[in-house]
């Protein structure tokens, strides 16, 4: 079952890196097209803040999913340790 945790961990890492890469591309694109007007600067700041919040939310969701998967794996491991004739199933 450790392969499952490794796969989940790998998936979380890849997803987090992907989200960070998208955020970086967005920030760089916004900076590259930046104009000197104050209104546009405010829009850029708002967009960067929005992207940052979305990345943080995604990372939080991925962390929670990983924690749930690890808990489920532990429950399954413990259930395998129970004797088959225990009358629980």
HTML snippet that shows the backbone in 3Dmol.js (N, CA, C, O; Angstrom):
<script src="https://3Dmol.org/build/3Dmol-min.js"></script>
<div id="view" style="width:600px;height:400px;position:relative"></div>
<script>
const pdb = `
ATOM      1  N   UNK A   1       0.805  -1.203   0.000  1.00  0.00           N
ATOM      2  CA  UNK A   1       0.000   0.000   0.000  1.00  0.00           C
ATOM      3  C   UNK A   1       0.845   1.263   0.000  1.00  0.00           C
ATOM      4  O   UNK A   1       0.328   2.343  -0.287  1.00  0.00           O
ATOM      5  N   UNK A   2       2.123   1.158   0.312  1.00  0.00           N
ATOM      6  CA  UNK A   2       2.969   2.348   0.304  1.00  0.00           C
ATOM      7  C   UNK A   2       3.110   2.912  -1.102  1.00  0.00           C
ATOM      8  O   UNK A   2       3.414   4.093  -1.272  1.00  0.00           O
ATOM      9  N   UNK A   3       2.891   2.079  -2.104  1.00  0.00           N
ATOM     10  CA  UNK A   3       2.922   2.558  -3.486  1.00  0.00           C
ATOM     11  C   UNK A   3       1.784   3.550  -3.693  1.00  0.00           C
ATOM     12  O   UNK A   3       1.950   4.552  -4.389  1.00  0.00           O
ATOM     13  N   UNK A   4       0.618   3.272  -3.084  1.00  0.00           N
ATOM     14  CA  UNK A   4      -0.519   4.179  -3.209  1.00  0.00           C
ATOM     15  C   UNK A   4      -0.200   5.533  -2.596  1.00  0.00           C
ATOM     16  O   UNK A   4      -0.493   6.570  -3.191  1.00  0.00           O
ATOM     17  N   UNK A   5       0.393   5.532  -1.419  1.00  0.00           N
ATOM     18  CA  UNK A   5       0.755   6.801  -0.782  1.00  0.00           C
ATOM     19  C   UNK A   5       1.784   7.527  -1.629  1.00  0.00           C
ATOM     20  O   UNK A   5       1.704   8.745  -1.792  1.00  0.00           O
ATOM     21  N   UNK A   6       2.743   6.802  -2.166  1.00  0.00           N
ATOM     22  CA  UNK A   6       3.739   7.427  -3.025  1.00  0.00           C
ATOM     23  C   UNK A   6       3.092   8.033  -4.263  1.00  0.00           C
ATOM     24  O   UNK A   6       3.469   9.124  -4.692  1.00  0.00           O
ATOM     25  N   UNK A   7       2.132   7.341  -4.831  1.00  0.00           N
ATOM     26  CA  UNK A   7       1.443   7.863  -6.009  1.00  0.00           C
ATOM     27  C   UNK A   7       0.648   9.109  -5.645  1.00  0.00           C
ATOM     28  O   UNK A   7       0.641  10.083  -6.398  1.00  0.00           O
ATOM     29  N   UNK A   8      -0.020   9.086  -4.496  1.00  0.00           N
ATOM     30  CA  UNK A   8      -0.784  10.252  -4.054  1.00  0.00           C
ATOM     31  C   UNK A   8       0.163  11.405  -3.768  1.00  0.00           C
ATOM     32  O   UNK A   8      -0.102  12.543  -4.156  1.00  0.00           O
ATOM     33  N   UNK A   9       1.263  11.114  -3.091  1.00  0.00           N
ATOM     34  CA  UNK A   9       2.243  12.153  -2.784  1.00  0.00           C
ATOM     35  C   UNK A   9       2.791  12.756  -4.067  1.00  0.00           C
ATOM     36  O   UNK A   9       2.906  13.976  -4.185  1.00  0.00           O
ATOM     37  N   UNK A  10       3.127  11.911  -5.018  1.00  0.00           N
ATOM     38  CA  UNK A  10       3.637  12.382  -6.298  1.00  0.00           C
ATOM     39  C   UNK A  10       2.598  13.246  -7.000  1.00  0.00           C
ATOM     40  O   UNK A  10       2.928  14.288  -7.567  1.00  0.00           O
ATOM     41  N   UNK A  11       1.354  12.814  -6.961  1.00  0.00           N
ATOM     42  CA  UNK A  11       0.282  13.576  -7.595  1.00  0.00           C
ATOM     43  C   UNK A  11       0.134  14.947  -6.938  1.00  0.00           C
ATOM     44  O   UNK A  11      -0.034  15.954  -7.626  1.00  0.00           O
ATOM     45  N   UNK A  12       0.195  14.983  -5.627  1.00  0.00           N
ATOM     46  CA  UNK A  12       0.079  16.248  -4.903  1.00  0.00           C
ATOM     47  C   UNK A  12       1.230  17.170  -5.272  1.00  0.00           C
ATOM     48  O   UNK A  12       1.024  18.359  -5.517  1.00  0.00           O
ATOM     49  N   UNK A  13       2.430  16.631  -5.313  1.00  0.00           N
ATOM     50  CA  UNK A  13       3.601  17.448  -5.635  1.00  0.00           C
ATOM     51  C   UNK A  13       3.499  17.980  -7.064  1.00  0.00           C
ATOM     52  O   UNK A  13       3.759  19.157  -7.312  1.00  0.00           O
ATOM     53  N   UNK A  14       3.122  17.118  -7.993  1.00  0.00           N
ATOM     54  CA  UNK A  14       3.005  17.540  -9.396  1.00  0.00           C
ATOM     55  C   UNK A  14       1.914  18.598  -9.544  1.00  0.00           C
ATOM     56  O   UNK A  14       2.090  19.580 -10.265  1.00  0.00           O
ATOM     57  N   UNK A  15       0.789  18.397  -8.860  1.00  0.00           N
ATOM     58  CA  UNK A  15      -0.296  19.374  -8.945  1.00  0.00           C
ATOM     59  C   UNK A  15       0.125  20.714  -8.340  1.00  0.00           C
ATOM     60  O   UNK A  15      -0.179  21.774  -8.888  1.00  0.00           O
ATOM     61  N   UNK A  16       0.824  20.658  -7.213  1.00  0.00           N
ATOM     62  CA  UNK A  16       1.281  21.896  -6.577  1.00  0.00           C
ATOM     63  C   UNK A  16       2.285  22.623  -7.465  1.00  0.00           C
ATOM     64  O   UNK A  16       2.227  23.843  -7.618  1.00  0.00           O
ATOM     65  N   UNK A  17       3.203  21.860  -8.045  1.00  0.00           N
ATOM     66  CA  UNK A  17       4.175  22.486  -8.947  1.00  0.00           C
ATOM     67  C   UNK A  17       3.483  23.065 -10.178  1.00  0.00           C
ATOM     68  O   UNK A  17       3.853  24.136 -10.658  1.00  0.00           O
ATOM     69  N   UNK A  18       2.493  22.361 -10.678  1.00  0.00           N
ATOM     70  CA  UNK A  18       1.741  22.863 -11.826  1.00  0.00           C
ATOM     71  C   UNK A  18       1.015  24.153 -11.495  1.00  0.00           C
ATOM     72  O   UNK A  18       1.025  25.101 -12.280  1.00  0.00           O
ATOM     73  N   UNK A  19       0.384  24.185 -10.327  1.00  0.00           N
ATOM     74  CA  UNK A  19      -0.321  25.403  -9.898  1.00  0.00           C
ATOM     75  C   UNK A  19       0.659  26.556  -9.716  1.00  0.00           C
ATOM     76  O   UNK A  19       0.369  27.691 -10.095  1.00  0.00           O
ATOM     77  N   UNK A  20       1.817  26.263  -9.135  1.00  0.00           N
ATOM     78  CA  UNK A  20       2.827  27.313  -8.952  1.00  0.00           C
ATOM     79  C   UNK A  20       3.340  27.805 -10.302  1.00  0.00           C
ATOM     80  O   UNK A  20       3.573  29.000 -10.486  1.00  0.00           O
ATOM     81  N   UNK A  21       3.515  26.882 -11.244  1.00  0.00           N
ATOM     82  CA  UNK A  21       3.988  27.264 -12.575  1.00  0.00           C
ATOM     83  C   UNK A  21       2.961  28.156 -13.276  1.00  0.00           C
ATOM     84  O   UNK A  21       3.318  29.148 -13.910  1.00  0.00           O
ATOM     85  N   UNK A  22       1.699  27.794 -13.154  1.00  0.00           N
ATOM     86  CA  UNK A  22       0.636  28.617 -13.758  1.00  0.00           C
ATOM     87  C   UNK A  22       0.632  30.003 -13.132  1.00  0.00           C
ATOM     88  O   UNK A  22       0.525  31.009 -13.833  1.00  0.00           O
ATOM     89  N   UNK A  23       0.749  30.050 -11.807  1.00  0.00           N
ATOM     90  CA  UNK A  23       0.776  31.345 -11.117  1.00  0.00           C
ATOM     91  C   UNK A  23       1.961  32.176 -11.585  1.00  0.00           C
ATOM     92  O   UNK A  23       1.823  33.378 -11.808  1.00  0.00           O
ATOM     93  N   UNK A  24       3.119  31.552 -11.735  1.00  0.00           N
ATOM     94  CA  UNK A  24       4.311  32.267 -12.196  1.00  0.00           C
ATOM     95  C   UNK A  24       4.114  32.807 -13.605  1.00  0.00           C
ATOM     96  O   UNK A  24       4.474  33.950 -13.886  1.00  0.00           O
ATOM     97  N   UNK A  25       3.553  32.003 -14.485  1.00  0.00           N
ATOM     98  CA  UNK A  25       3.314  32.446 -15.862  1.00  0.00           C
ATOM     99  C   UNK A  25       2.344  33.624 -15.875  1.00  0.00           C
ATOM    100  O   UNK A  25       2.545  34.588 -16.613  1.00  0.00           O
ATOM    101  N   UNK A  26       1.297  33.548 -15.062  1.00  0.00           N
ATOM    102  CA  UNK A  26       0.325  34.638 -15.004  1.00  0.00           C
ATOM    103  C   UNK A  26       0.991  35.919 -14.510  1.00  0.00           C
ATOM    104  O   UNK A  26       0.802  36.991 -15.085  1.00  0.00           O
ATOM    105  N   UNK A  27       1.763  35.795 -13.450  1.00  0.00           N
ATOM    106  CA  UNK A  27       2.443  36.976 -12.899  1.00  0.00           C
ATOM    107  C   UNK A  27       3.407  37.566 -13.919  1.00  0.00           C
ATOM    108  O   UNK A  27       3.434  38.781 -14.114  1.00  0.00           O
ATOM    109  N   UNK A  28       4.198  36.719 -14.572  1.00  0.00           N
ATOM    110  CA  UNK A  28       5.145  37.214 -15.569  1.00  0.00           C
ATOM    111  C   UNK A  28       4.430  37.857 -16.750  1.00  0.00           C
ATOM    112  O   UNK A  28       4.872  38.885 -17.264  1.00  0.00           O
ATOM    113  N   UNK A  29       3.321  37.251 -17.181  1.00  0.00           N
ATOM    114  CA  UNK A  29       2.556  37.840 -18.289  1.00  0.00           C
ATOM    115  C   UNK A  29       1.986  39.196 -17.893  1.00  0.00           C
ATOM    116  O   UNK A  29       1.994  40.142 -18.681  1.00  0.00           O
ATOM    117  N   UNK A  30       1.496  39.275 -16.670  1.00  0.00           N
ATOM    118  CA  UNK A  30       0.946  40.547 -16.204  1.00  0.00           C
ATOM    119  C   UNK A  30       2.033  41.612 -16.092  1.00  0.00           C
ATOM    120  O   UNK A  30       1.816  42.768 -16.457  1.00  0.00           O
ATOM    121  N   UNK A  31       3.178  41.231 -15.596  1.00  0.00           N
ATOM    122  CA  UNK A  31       4.279  42.191 -15.477  1.00  0.00           C
ATOM    123  C   UNK A  31       4.793  42.624 -16.850  1.00  0.00           C
ATOM    124  O   UNK A  31       5.155  43.784 -17.046  1.00  0.00           O
ATOM    125  N   UNK A  32       4.821  41.704 -17.778  1.00  0.00           N
ATOM    126  CA  UNK A  32       5.334  41.994 -19.114  1.00  0.00           C
ATOM    127  C   UNK A  32       4.432  42.992 -19.844  1.00  0.00           C
ATOM    128  O   UNK A  32       4.910  43.860 -20.573  1.00  0.00           O
ATOM    129  N   UNK A  33       3.124  42.854 -19.636  1.00  0.00           N
ATOM    130  CA  UNK A  33       2.171  43.732 -20.331  1.00  0.00           C
ATOM    131  C   UNK A  33       1.805  44.955 -19.505  1.00  0.00           C
ATOM    132  O   UNK A  33       0.898  45.708 -19.860  1.00  0.00           O
ATOM    133  N   UNK A  34       2.494  45.139 -18.438  1.00  0.00           N
ATOM    134  CA  UNK A  34       2.185  46.223 -17.489  1.00  0.00           C
ATOM    135  C   UNK A  34       2.318  47.614 -18.129  1.00  0.00           C
ATOM    136  O   UNK A  34       3.239  47.881 -18.901  1.00  0.00           O
ATOM    137  N   UNK A  35       1.400  48.453 -17.790  1.00  0.00           N
ATOM    138  CA  UNK A  35       1.417  49.841 -18.231  1.00  0.00           C
ATOM    139  C   UNK A  35       1.637  50.724 -17.005  1.00  0.00           C
ATOM    140  O   UNK A  35       1.602  50.242 -15.873  1.00  0.00           O
ATOM    141  N   UNK A  36       1.857  51.979 -17.228  1.00  0.00           N
ATOM    142  CA  UNK A  36       2.164  52.881 -16.125  1.00  0.00           C
ATOM    143  C   UNK A  36       0.929  53.419 -15.400  1.00  0.00           C
ATOM    144  O   UNK A  36       1.064  54.075 -14.367  1.00  0.00           O
ATOM    145  N   UNK A  37      -0.250  53.158 -15.915  1.00  0.00           N
ATOM    146  CA  UNK A  37      -1.444  53.733 -15.279  1.00  0.00           C
ATOM    147  C   UNK A  37      -1.734  53.067 -13.933  1.00  0.00           C
ATOM    148  O   UNK A  37      -1.518  51.869 -13.752  1.00  0.00           O
ATOM    149  N   UNK A  38      -2.219  53.861 -13.016  1.00  0.00           N
ATOM    150  CA  UNK A  38      -2.518  53.384 -11.659  1.00  0.00           C
ATOM    151  C   UNK A  38      -3.643  52.351 -11.673  1.00  0.00           C
ATOM    152  O   UNK A  38      -3.588  51.374 -10.927  1.00  0.00           O
ATOM    153  N   UNK A  39      -4.655  52.552 -12.505  1.00  0.00           N
ATOM    154  CA  UNK A  39      -5.787  51.622 -12.574  1.00  0.00           C
ATOM    155  C   UNK A  39      -5.320  50.236 -13.013  1.00  0.00           C
ATOM    156  O   UNK A  39      -5.756  49.224 -12.465  1.00  0.00           O
ATOM    157  N   UNK A  40      -4.439  50.200 -13.994  1.00  0.00           N
ATOM    158  CA  UNK A  40      -3.940  48.910 -14.463  1.00  0.00           C
ATOM    159  C   UNK A  40      -3.077  48.255 -13.384  1.00  0.00           C
ATOM    160  O   UNK A  40      -3.139  47.039 -13.201  1.00  0.00           O
ATOM    161  N   UNK A  41      -2.287  49.034 -12.678  1.00  0.00           N
ATOM    162  CA  UNK A  41      -1.486  48.491 -11.581  1.00  0.00           C
ATOM    163  C   UNK A  41      -2.383  47.854 -10.526  1.00  0.00           C
ATOM    164  O   UNK A  41      -2.067  46.794  -9.986  1.00  0.00           O
ATOM    165  N   UNK A  42      -3.499  48.507 -10.239  1.00  0.00           N
ATOM    166  CA  UNK A  42      -4.441  47.958  -9.260  1.00  0.00           C
ATOM    167  C   UNK A  42      -5.059  46.656  -9.757  1.00  0.00           C
ATOM    168  O   UNK A  42      -5.241  45.720  -8.979  1.00  0.00           O
ATOM    169  N   UNK A  43      -5.382  46.589 -11.050  1.00  0.00           N
ATOM    170  CA  UNK A  43      -5.934  45.361 -11.619  1.00  0.00           C
ATOM    171  C   UNK A  43      -4.909  44.236 -11.570  1.00  0.00           C
ATOM    172  O   UNK A  43      -5.249  43.090 -11.277  1.00  0.00           O
ATOM    173  N   UNK A  44      -3.667  44.564 -11.855  1.00  0.00           N
ATOM    174  CA  UNK A  44      -2.599  43.561 -11.803  1.00  0.00           C
ATOM    175  C   UNK A  44      -2.438  43.049 -10.376  1.00  0.00           C
ATOM    176  O   UNK A  44      -2.334  41.843 -10.153  1.00  0.00           O
ATOM    177  N   UNK A  45      -2.417  43.951  -9.426  1.00  0.00           N
ATOM    178  CA  UNK A  45      -2.280  43.548  -8.024  1.00  0.00           C
ATOM    179  C   UNK A  45      -3.450  42.651  -7.608  1.00  0.00           C
ATOM    180  O   UNK A  45      -3.255  41.660  -6.904  1.00  0.00           O
ATOM    181  N   UNK A  46      -4.651  42.998  -8.039  1.00  0.00           N
ATOM    182  CA  UNK A  46      -5.822  42.191  -7.715  1.00  0.00           C
ATOM    183  C   UNK A  46      -5.738  40.811  -8.366  1.00  0.00           C
ATOM    184  O   UNK A  46      -6.081  39.804  -7.748  1.00  0.00           O
ATOM    185  N   UNK A  47      -5.279  40.774  -9.621  1.00  0.00           N
ATOM    186  CA  UNK A  47      -5.158  39.493 -10.321  1.00  0.00           C
ATOM    187  C   UNK A  47      -4.101  38.609  -9.662  1.00  0.00           C
ATOM    188  O   UNK A  47      -4.313  37.407  -9.498  1.00  0.00           O
ATOM    189  N   UNK A  48      -2.979  39.189  -9.287  1.00  0.00           N
ATOM    190  CA  UNK A  48      -1.922  38.426  -8.616  1.00  0.00           C
ATOM    191  C   UNK A  48      -2.429  37.907  -7.276  1.00  0.00           C
ATOM    192  O   UNK A  48      -2.172  36.758  -6.915  1.00  0.00           O
ATOM    193  N   UNK A  49      -3.138  38.734  -6.550  1.00  0.00           N
ATOM    194  CA  UNK A  49      -3.701  38.318  -5.265  1.00  0.00           C
ATOM    195  C   UNK A  49      -4.701  37.180  -5.457  1.00  0.00           C
ATOM    196  O   UNK A  49      -4.721  36.224  -4.683  1.00  0.00           O
ATOM    197  N   UNK A  50      -5.522  37.290  -6.483  1.00  0.00           N
ATOM    198  CA  UNK A  50      -6.511  36.247  -6.782  1.00  0.00           C
ATOM    199  C   UNK A  50      -5.817  34.931  -7.115  1.00  0.00           C
ATOM    200  O   UNK A  50      -6.199  33.875  -6.611  1.00  0.00           O
ATOM    201  N   UNK A  51      -4.800  34.999  -7.963  1.00  0.00           N
ATOM    202  CA  UNK A  51      -4.057  33.788  -8.324  1.00  0.00           C
ATOM    203  C   UNK A  51      -3.413  33.187  -7.087  1.00  0.00           C
ATOM    204  O   UNK A  51      -3.446  31.970  -6.899  1.00  0.00           O
ATOM    205  N   UNK A  52      -2.833  34.018  -6.249  1.00  0.00           N
ATOM    206  CA  UNK A  52      -2.196  33.540  -5.030  1.00  0.00           C
ATOM    207  C   UNK A  52      -3.202  32.834  -4.120  1.00  0.00           C
ATOM    208  O   UNK A  52      -2.912  31.770  -3.574  1.00  0.00           O
ATOM    209  N   UNK A  53      -4.377  33.425  -3.962  1.00  0.00           N
ATOM    210  CA  UNK A  53      -5.415  32.811  -3.125  1.00  0.00           C
ATOM    211  C   UNK A  53      -5.866  31.475  -3.709  1.00  0.00           C
ATOM    212  O   UNK A  53      -6.094  30.517  -2.970  1.00  0.00           O
ATOM    213  N   UNK A  54      -5.995  31.411  -5.018  1.00  0.00           N
ATOM    214  CA  UNK A  54      -6.419  30.156  -5.653  1.00  0.00           C
ATOM    215  C   UNK A  54      -5.367  29.064  -5.486  1.00  0.00           C
ATOM    216  O   UNK A  54      -5.701  27.909  -5.220  1.00  0.00           O
ATOM    217  N   UNK A  55      -4.111  29.427  -5.640  1.00  0.00           N
ATOM    218  CA  UNK A  55      -3.026  28.453  -5.457  1.00  0.00           C
ATOM    219  C   UNK A  55      -3.022  27.957  -4.013  1.00  0.00           C
ATOM    220  O   UNK A  55      -2.897  26.756  -3.771  1.00  0.00           O
ATOM    221  N   UNK A  56      -3.158  28.868  -3.057  1.00  0.00           N
ATOM    222  CA  UNK A  56      -3.190  28.467  -1.652  1.00  0.00           C
ATOM    223  C   UNK A  56      -4.376  27.560  -1.360  1.00  0.00           C
ATOM    224  O   UNK A  56      -4.238  26.583  -0.625  1.00  0.00           O
ATOM    225  N   UNK A  57      -5.545  27.870  -1.927  1.00  0.00           N
ATOM    226  CA  UNK A  57      -6.728  27.034  -1.724  1.00  0.00           C
ATOM    227  C   UNK A  57      -6.521  25.652  -2.331  1.00  0.00           C
ATOM    228  O   UNK A  57      -6.893  24.642  -1.734  1.00  0.00           O
ATOM    229  N   UNK A  58      -5.925  25.615  -3.518  1.00  0.00           N
ATOM    230  CA  UNK A  58      -5.649  24.336  -4.169  1.00  0.00           C
ATOM    231  C   UNK A  58      -4.677  23.504  -3.343  1.00  0.00           C
ATOM    232  O   UNK A  58      -4.880  22.303  -3.165  1.00  0.00           O
ATOM    233  N   UNK A  59      -3.631  24.132  -2.843  1.00  0.00           N
ATOM    234  CA  UNK A  59      -2.672  23.413  -2.014  1.00  0.00           C
ATOM    235  C   UNK A  59      -3.324  22.902  -0.734  1.00  0.00           C
ATOM    236  O   UNK A  59      -3.022  21.800  -0.277  1.00  0.00           O
ATOM    237  N   UNK A  60      -4.217  23.701  -0.156  1.00  0.00           N
ATOM    238  CA  UNK A  60      -4.935  23.269   1.046  1.00  0.00           C
ATOM    239  C   UNK A  60      -5.803  22.049   0.732  1.00  0.00           C
ATOM    240  O   UNK A  60      -5.821  21.084   1.495  1.00  0.00           O
ATOM    241  N   UNK A  61      -6.520  22.094  -0.388  1.00  0.00           N
ATOM    242  CA  UNK A  61      -7.372  20.969  -0.790  1.00  0.00           C
ATOM    243  C   UNK A  61      -6.539  19.722  -1.052  1.00  0.00           C
ATOM    244  O   UNK A  61      -6.923  18.621  -0.658  1.00  0.00           O
ATOM    245  N   UNK A  62      -5.408  19.891  -1.711  1.00  0.00           N
ATOM    246  CA  UNK A  62      -4.541  18.753  -1.990  1.00  0.00           C
ATOM    247  C   UNK A  62      -3.963  18.167  -0.708  1.00  0.00           C
ATOM    248  O   UNK A  62      -3.858  16.947  -0.574  1.00  0.00           O
ATOM    249  N   UNK A  63      -3.593  19.013   0.216  1.00  0.00           N
ATOM    250  CA  UNK A  63      -3.080  18.534   1.500  1.00  0.00           C
ATOM    251  C   UNK A  63      -4.145  17.753   2.254  1.00  0.00           C
ATOM    252  O   UNK A  63      -3.857  16.709   2.840  1.00  0.00           O
ATOM    253  N   UNK A  64      -5.370  18.255   2.238  1.00  0.00           N
ATOM    254  CA  UNK A  64      -6.471  17.561   2.906  1.00  0.00           C
ATOM    255  C   UNK A  64      -6.741  16.214   2.237  1.00  0.00           C
ATOM    256  O   UNK A  64      -6.991  15.222   2.923  1.00  0.00           O
ATOM    257  N   UNK A  65      -6.693  16.171   0.917  1.00  0.00           N
ATOM    258  CA  UNK A  65      -6.907  14.913   0.202  1.00  0.00           C
ATOM    259  C   UNK A  65      -5.811  13.910   0.529  1.00  0.00           C
ATOM    260  O   UNK A  65      -6.083  12.724   0.710  1.00  0.00           O
ATOM    261  N   UNK A  66      -4.594  14.376   0.604  1.00  0.00           N
ATOM    262  CA  UNK A  66      -3.488  13.492   0.965  1.00  0.00           C
ATOM    263  C   UNK A  66      -3.667  12.961   2.377  1.00  0.00           C
ATOM    264  O   UNK A  66      -3.445  11.775   2.622  1.00  0.00           O
ATOM    265  N   UNK A  67      -4.060  13.810   3.299  1.00  0.00           N
ATOM    266  CA  UNK A  67      -4.275  13.374   4.678  1.00  0.00           C
ATOM    267  C   UNK A  67      -5.384  12.325   4.747  1.00  0.00           C
ATOM    268  O   UNK A  67      -5.248  11.325   5.451  1.00  0.00           O
ATOM    269  N   UNK A  68      -6.484  12.549   4.017  1.00  0.00           N
ATOM    270  CA  UNK A  68      -7.572  11.569   3.995  1.00  0.00           C
ATOM    271  C   UNK A  68      -7.099  10.247   3.411  1.00  0.00           C
ATOM    272  O   UNK A  68      -7.446   9.186   3.931  1.00  0.00           O
ATOM    273  N   UNK A  69      -6.319  10.291   2.348  1.00  0.00           N
ATOM    274  CA  UNK A  69      -5.816   9.065   1.726  1.00  0.00           C
ATOM    275  C   UNK A  69      -4.903   8.307   2.686  1.00  0.00           C
ATOM    276  O   UNK A  69      -4.972   7.081   2.773  1.00  0.00           O
ATOM    277  N   UNK A  70      -4.056   9.026   3.400  1.00  0.00           N
ATOM    278  CA  UNK A  70      -3.163   8.375   4.354  1.00  0.00           C
ATOM    279  C   UNK A  70      -3.949   7.767   5.507  1.00  0.00           C
ATOM    280  O   UNK A  70      -3.614   6.679   5.973  1.00  0.00           O
ATOM    281  N   UNK A  71      -4.994   8.456   5.977  1.00  0.00           N
ATOM    282  CA  UNK A  71      -5.835   7.911   7.042  1.00  0.00           C
ATOM    283  C   UNK A  71      -6.551   6.656   6.567  1.00  0.00           C
ATOM    284  O   UNK A  71      -6.621   5.666   7.296  1.00  0.00           O
ATOM    285  N   UNK A  72      -7.083   6.691   5.349  1.00  0.00           N
ATOM    286  CA  UNK A  72      -7.770   5.531   4.796  1.00  0.00           C
ATOM    287  C   UNK A  72      -6.804   4.353   4.653  1.00  0.00           C
ATOM    288  O   UNK A  72      -7.162   3.209   4.933  1.00  0.00           O
ATOM    289  N   UNK A  73      -5.614   4.636   4.227  1.00  0.00           N
ATOM    290  CA  UNK A  73      -4.600   3.593   4.091  1.00  0.00           C
ATOM    291  C   UNK A  73      -4.299   2.961   5.452  1.00  0.00           C
ATOM    292  O   UNK A  73      -4.155   1.743   5.552  1.00  0.00           O
ATOM    293  N   UNK A  74      -4.205   3.778   6.489  1.00  0.00           N
ATOM    294  CA  UNK A  74      -3.931   3.265   7.833  1.00  0.00           C
ATOM    295  C   UNK A  74      -5.094   2.410   8.330  1.00  0.00           C
ATOM    296  O   UNK A  74      -4.872   1.368   8.946  1.00  0.00           O
ATOM    297  N   UNK A  75      -6.328   2.839   8.071  1.00  0.00           N
ATOM    298  CA  UNK A  75      -7.488   2.046   8.469  1.00  0.00           C
ATOM    299  C   UNK A  75      -7.467   0.698   7.767  1.00  0.00           C
ATOM    300  O   UNK A  75      -7.694  -0.336   8.395  1.00  0.00           O
ATOM    301  N   UNK A  76      -7.198   0.706   6.479  1.00  0.00           N
ATOM    302  CA  UNK A  76      -7.138  -0.558   5.730  1.00  0.00           C
ATOM    303  C   UNK A  76      -6.027  -1.458   6.260  1.00  0.00           C
ATOM    304  O   UNK A  76      -6.198  -2.673   6.351  1.00  0.00           O
ATOM    305  N   UNK A  77      -4.895  -0.865   6.606  1.00  0.00           N
ATOM    306  CA  UNK A  77      -3.794  -1.656   7.142  1.00  0.00           C
ATOM    307  C   UNK A  77      -4.205  -2.292   8.465  1.00  0.00           C
ATOM    308  O   UNK A  77      -3.916  -3.463   8.709  1.00  0.00           O
ATOM    309  N   UNK A  78      -4.872  -1.528   9.314  1.00  0.00           N
ATOM    310  CA  UNK A  78      -5.320  -2.063  10.600  1.00  0.00           C
ATOM    311  C   UNK A  78      -6.391  -3.133  10.427  1.00  0.00           C
ATOM    312  O   UNK A  78      -6.399  -4.122  11.159  1.00  0.00           O
ATOM    313  N   UNK A  79      -7.291  -2.948   9.471  1.00  0.00           N
ATOM    314  CA  UNK A  79      -8.323  -3.949   9.218  1.00  0.00           C
ATOM    315  C   UNK A  79      -7.724  -5.265   8.733  1.00  0.00           C
ATOM    316  O   UNK A  79      -8.239  -6.338   9.049  1.00  0.00           O
ATOM    317  N   UNK A  80      -6.636  -5.185   7.967  1.00  0.00           N
ATOM    318  CA  UNK A  80      -5.965  -6.406   7.502  1.00  0.00           C
ATOM    319  C   UNK A  80      -5.363  -7.180   8.665  1.00  0.00           C
ATOM    320  O   UNK A  80      -5.210  -8.399   8.590  1.00  0.00           O
ATOM    321  N   UNK A  81      -5.024  -6.480   9.735  1.00  0.00           N
ATOM    322  CA  UNK A  81      -4.412  -7.129  10.896  1.00  0.00           C
ATOM    323  C   UNK A  81      -5.434  -7.873  11.751  1.00  0.00           C
ATOM    324  O   UNK A  81      -5.067  -8.747  12.535  1.00  0.00           O
ATOM    325  N   UNK A  82      -6.716  -7.529  11.603  1.00  0.00           N
ATOM    326  CA  UNK A  82      -7.762  -8.206  12.382  1.00  0.00           C
ATOM    327  C   UNK A  82      -7.876  -9.652  11.934  1.00  0.00           C
ATOM    328  O   UNK A  82      -7.750  -9.943  10.745  1.00  0.00           O
ATOM    329  N   UNK A  83      -8.117 -10.575  12.885  1.00  0.00           N
ATOM    330  CA  UNK A  83      -8.320 -11.979  12.496  1.00  0.00           C
ATOM    331  C   UNK A  83      -9.606 -12.105  11.678  1.00  0.00           C
ATOM    332  O   UNK A  83     -10.577 -11.388  11.919  1.00  0.00           O
ATOM    333  N   UNK A  84      -9.602 -13.013  10.721  1.00  0.00           N
ATOM    334  CA  UNK A  84     -10.768 -13.178   9.837  1.00  0.00           C
ATOM    335  C   UNK A  84     -11.983 -13.701  10.581  1.00  0.00           C
ATOM    336  O   UNK A  84     -13.108 -13.438  10.156  1.00  0.00           O
ATOM    337  N   UNK A  85     -11.806 -14.415  11.648  1.00  0.00           N
ATOM    338  CA  UNK A  85     -12.928 -14.986  12.399  1.00  0.00           C
ATOM    339  C   UNK A  85     -13.365 -14.116  13.542  1.00  0.00           C
ATOM    340  O   UNK A  85     -13.922 -14.633  14.510  1.00  0.00           O
ATOM    341  N   UNK A  86     -13.142 -12.808  13.484  1.00  0.00           N
ATOM    342  CA  UNK A  86     -13.474 -11.940  14.612  1.00  0.00           C
ATOM    343  C   UNK A  86     -14.952 -11.635  14.737  1.00  0.00           C
ATOM    344  O   UNK A  86     -15.378 -11.090  15.756  1.00  0.00           O
ATOM    345  N   UNK A  87     -15.763 -11.976  13.714  1.00  0.00           N
ATOM    346  CA  UNK A  87     -17.192 -11.706  13.760  1.00  0.00           C
ATOM    347  C   UNK A  87     -17.540 -10.274  13.408  1.00  0.00           C
ATOM    348  O   UNK A  87     -18.694  -9.870  13.551  1.00  0.00           O
ATOM    349  N   UNK A  88     -16.569  -9.497  12.949  1.00  0.00           N
ATOM    350  CA  UNK A  88     -16.841  -8.112  12.584  1.00  0.00           C
ATOM    351  C   UNK A  88     -17.280  -7.956  11.140  1.00  0.00           C
ATOM    352  O   UNK A  88     -17.740  -6.875  10.772  1.00  0.00           O
ATOM    353  N   UNK A  89     -17.170  -8.917  10.351  1.00  0.00           N
ATOM    354  CA  UNK A  89     -17.488  -8.730   8.948  1.00  0.00           C
ATOM    355  C   UNK A  89     -18.237  -9.819   8.425  1.00  0.00           C
ATOM    356  O   UNK A  89     -18.588  -9.816   7.245  1.00  0.00           O
TER     357      UNK A  89
END
`;
const viewer = $3Dmol.createViewer("view");
viewer.addModel(pdb, "pdb");
viewer.setStyle({}, {cartoon: {color: "spectrum"}});
viewer.zoomTo();
viewer.render();
</script>
